[in-house]
Each structure stands twice: as C-alpha cells, then as structure tokens.
Amino acid sequence: FNGLSGTIDQIDTKQLATSLSTLVDTFRDTPDDVRGALDGLSRLSTTIASRDDQIKQLLAGTRNLSTVLRLVHENGSPSRAWLTRQTGLNRSTVAALVAELVERELVVESEPNQTRQVGRPSLIIRPSERTVAIAVHPELDAVEVGVVALGGRVLLRRRLGTTHIPSAIEAVELVAAAIGEIRAELGEDHRIVGIGLAVPGLVRESDGM
C-alpha cells in the first residue's frame, strides 16, 4: 500500500474505468460463467470511477501512517513535535496517526524527562517491543535465528551449530524447530509479524537471486 499510495495520483481512474467497461461490453456475448466474472468487473469499474477521491484519501492515510512508523522505527524515541516537523503534517494529524499506531500496539507514548524547556513538553513516541520479526542468518557451520523488535533491538538469539554445511531442507528444519522454541518462550506478550532471511553471497538487486 505504501508504494501504491505514492503512485495513485499518476493513475487516470476515469480512463481505467472506461477501459474496464469497454472490456466488459466487448465480451458481453460469452458463456454464463465468463459473463458473471465480467459483471463483477463492470461493478469494479463503476466503483473505481465513483470512489476515486475516497481511494486516494485512504491510500494517503496509509502512506502517512507508514511514514510515521518508519520514522519511529529508525529514530528510536522521537517526540510528537519532531515527527510533525519531519512529516510536514499538522499536529492534529500526527496525533491521530500516533493514536492509531498505539491502538495497534506498534508504538507507545510516554512523558518526556523533565527539562527546563518553557511550555508543555511534547510526548515521546517509542516503538513497541510487542511486535517482532524473526531474523534468519544461514552460515557454513550454523544457522542463526534472532527475534528483532520494532526499533531494531534484538530480544533473543539462537545459534544452531552444525557438523557440516546444511542443505536447504536441513536449514529450514533447524529454523522451524528454533522458531517453535522461540514462540513458546515469547508467549502471548509478543506478536510475530514476519520472517527475514539474510542470504550470504552475491545477490542480484534486480530479482534477488
């Protein structure tokens, strides 16, 4: 959604809706099962044309939400005021975005340390360590598995040594077993949202191979 929200303004939604309608009309005299699918396509074209602004607003909100979360992840414990300056959004919008991230348990808000600054200090936004990802690093003599929280802190690490270079199947089995143990240890206090694999050696940037 973040990538799509950055390019939605370049899409001529009226032209897209017209093209879909033309496709539906062209294949109108087709078997019932095909015509049923085309009727759904026709409804989609109508929806796209009528909800253009709503779609753009939805994707813009998604883009802003991901931007704020990325800034918190990369910068540790920024303040609301800092996020407002970095994003160029107004304070009420940033407050609403942070509130949504708090509700999703992706960040936590806290009072700043007492300072001599005049005026009400801005709240500090920290990444929540409840949401984690599994990091996998296969090596020649071991497979390393770690648990990384938002913000980049490593919560757990397992190094599974091997007596030989593990095959792909052996590495997957080792990782699966380690993740099972890690999930039991983390319990319900953490939520695993993804797995990242570090591939050793040269990798083509174009296709990841």
N, C-alpha and C positions, 0 to 999 in steps of 0.2 A: 504494500500500500504506500510505503514511503516513496518508492520510485515512481509509482503511478501518479501519486499526488503532485509530483514535480513536473509531470508532463501533461496533466489533464487539460491545461489551458491550450495546448497545441492541438487538441483533438476537436475537429469540427463535428460536434454531436448531431447537428441538423443533417449534415451530409451523410453521416453514418446511419442515422435513422432512415433517410431516403434510400440509401443503398440496400439496407435490410428489407425495406418494404418492396423494392424492385425485385429482389431475390425471391421474396415470397410470391409475388404476382407471377413471376416467370415460371415457377414450378407449382402453380396452383392446381393444374390438372394432373395430379400424381396419385399413386395409391394412398389409401386412408392413413397408413402408419406414417408415411412421409409427410402427408398433409397435416397431420396432428403436430408433428415437430415444427413445421413451418408456421402453424398458427401460434405456437409458443414464441417463435422468432418474431412474428408480427407484433405480438404483445410487448416483447422486449424493445422493439424499435419505438413503439409508442411511449413506453416508459422512459427511454433514454431522452426522447425529444421533450417530454413534459417535465422531467425532473432534472434537467441539466444543471440548474443552479443548486438544487439540493445535493446532487452528487459532488459538485465542486466544493460546496461547504463542508460536506462530510470528509472528503479527502484532504482538504486544507486543515481541518481539525486533527485528522490522523497525523499529518505531517508535523504540525506544531507539537503534538503530544510526543512523537518520537524524537523530535529535536530537543525538547526539554529533558527527556530521559537520557538521551545521549550525552548532553552536557553534564548532567549529574553523574553519570557513569564515568565520564572521562576526567572530571574535575573534583571528585571526592565529596566535598561538603560545601557547595556554593550557597549563597544567600538568594532569597527571592529577588532582591534588588539587583544582584549580579545577573541572574537569569533574565530579568526584564531588559537590562542593558544589552546583553548578548543576543537575545532573540529579536529585539526591536518591537516586541508586543507590549501592550499596555499592562498595567499592574493587575487589573481585574482579570484579564485573560490568563496571565501567568498563574494567578491564584487559583483559577478554575482548573487549569491543566494540572497543577500540583495536587489539588484536591482529588482529581480523578486518579492520578498515579498513587496517591496514598490509599484510596479506596481499593485499588487493585493490588495493594501490598507490594508495590515496586519501589516506593521511597517512603521515608519517614520525615516528619517535621519536628524541629526542636528549637528551643530558645537559644540564642547565641550566648557566649560567655559575656559576662558583664564588662563593659568598656566605658570609657569616658566620653564616648560619642554622644553628641547632643541629639535629642529626639528619640523616637521609638526605634529600636534596632530591628532589622529585618530578620525574619525567621530563617533558620538554616535547613537546607534540604539535603538529606543523606540517602544514599542508596540502601535499600532494604536487603539484608542478607538472607531473607527467607527465600527469595527467588535465586536459583543457582543453575549452573550448567556443568555438564561433565566434560572434562578435557582429557583426551587420549593421545599419548605420545608413544608410538611403537619404536623400539630401538633394536639393535642387533642381538643384544643379550637380555632384553627385558621389555616389558610393556608398562608404561607409567600411566596411572589414572588419577586424576585430581578433580576436586569439586571447587568451582570458582563462583563466587558470589558477584552480584552487581557491584561495580566499583573495583573489581579485579582482585579482591582478597581471596587467597587460597585457603579454604576451610579444612580440606582433607587431602591427603596424598597417599597413593599406594604404588609401590614399585614391585612389580611381579617379575622376579628373575627367572630366566630360562637357561637350560643347559645347551641349547642350540638356537639357531636363528628360527624363530617361529614362523610357520606358514600363515597365510591369511586366515584360514579357518581356526588354527590354534590361537592366533591373536584375538579373534572375535570371541572365542570361548573363554579366554582369560579375562577379557574386558567384561563380558556378560556376568561372569562369576563375581568380579570385583564390584560391578555396579549393584548387584544384588546385595552384597555385604554393606556397601555404602548406603543404599536406600534404607536398609534396616537400622543402620547407625544414625542416620539423619532423622528418621522418624517422620512425624507429621508436621514438624516445625519448619520444614523446608519443602520447596516445590521445584522439581527438576523440569526445566523447560526446553532443554536441548542438549545435543552432544556435538562437540567439536573435535576433529581429528587433525593432528599435525602430521603431515606426510613428509618424511625425510627425502632428500634428494632434489633433483631439478624438476620443477613443475612449470608447465606452460601456463602463462597467465590467461590465455585466450579460452582454454577449455578445462583447466585444472588437471590435466593428465600429464 
